[in-house]
């Protein structure tokens, strides 16, 4: 479960940014996680309270936005969702594609008081 280590690093980054900008309290942290990322959103949410204890983020909310795993079919140029189409182009049924998105992990937004 590497999510806890990643969360601790995210918290460190947010605290550094907050200090640089004289922010005293964070209300909400918004993360974007790709559909095929190695981060599991439900684990991130359940571990969040423990990782923010005693930090500037204590009592803040964690919001997670899932970014779709999209691919471009190299045979017919159709953009499609890899997960819902099980890696097969819905237009030409090819399995020859290039991933466009889905493995991202971003801090999207830090909402301050």
Secondary structure, 3 states (H helix, E strand, C coil): CCHHHHHHHHHHHHHHHHHHCCCCCEEEEEEEEECCCCCCHHHHHHHHHHHHCCCCCCCCEEEEEEECCEEEECCCCCEEECCCCCCCCCCCCCCCEEEEECCCEEEEEEEEC
